[in-house]
Amino acid sequence: MSVRQLRDNLGRRVEAAHLTGEHTIVEKYGETQAVLVPYTWWAGQQERSGQGTLAP
């Protein structure tokens, strides 16, 4: 999804991440820039890597 598309649909994408666990890959000028992931998934990755988590 392009940055422009994400900006236009941010609320829906955050809801999809939270409710269904859907990840969104964000691109700018055709290059991958970031990934929007569910907080629970991210927190689990942090725990597994020993980095801990930040409070939501």
C-alpha positions as CSV (number, residue, x, y, z in Angstrom):
1,M,0.0,0.0,0.0
2,S,1.4,3.4,-0.8
3,V,1.8,6.1,1.8
4,R,-0.9,8.1,0.1
5,Q,-3.3,5.1,0.3
6,L,-2.4,4.5,3.9
7,R,-3.0,8.1,4.8
8,D,-6.5,7.9,3.2
9,N,-7.3,4.6,5.0
10,L,-5.3,4.8,8.2
11,G,-8.2,4.2,10.6
12,R,-9.4,1.2,8.6
13,R,-5.9,-0.3,8.4
14,V,-5.3,0.2,12.2
15,E,-8.6,-1.5,12.9
16,A,-7.8,-4.4,10.5
17,A,-4.5,-4.9,12.3
18,H,-6.1,-4.8,15.7
19,L,-9.2,-6.9,15.0
20,T,-8.0,-9.4,12.4
21,G,-4.2,-9.4,12.8
22,E,-3.7,-8.1,9.3
23,H,-0.3,-6.6,8.5
24,T,0.0,-3.7,6.0
25,I,3.2,-3.2,4.0
26,V,3.8,0.5,3.3
27,E,5.6,1.6,0.2
28,K,6.9,5.0,-1.0
29,Y,8.0,5.5,-4.6
30,G,7.7,1.7,-5.1
31,E,10.1,0.9,-2.2
32,T,9.1,-0.8,1.0
33,Q,9.4,1.6,3.9
34,A,7.5,0.2,6.8
35,V,5.0,-2.4,8.1
36,L,1.9,-1.7,10.2
37,V,1.4,-4.7,12.4
38,P,-0.9,-5.6,15.3
39,Y,0.5,-4.4,18.7
40,T,0.2,-7.9,20.1
41,W,2.3,-9.3,17.3
42,W,4.9,-6.6,17.8
43,A,5.0,-7.1,21.6
44,G,5.5,-10.8,21.2
45,Q,8.4,-10.2,18.9
46,Q,9.9,-7.8,21.4
47,E,9.5,-10.4,24.2
48,R,11.1,-13.1,22.1
49,S,14.1,-10.9,21.3
50,G,14.6,-10.0,24.9
51,Q,13.9,-6.3,24.2
52,G,10.8,-6.0,26.4
53,T,7.7,-4.0,25.4
54,L,6.5,-0.4,25.7
55,A,3.2,0.2,27.4
56,P,0.4,1.0,24.9
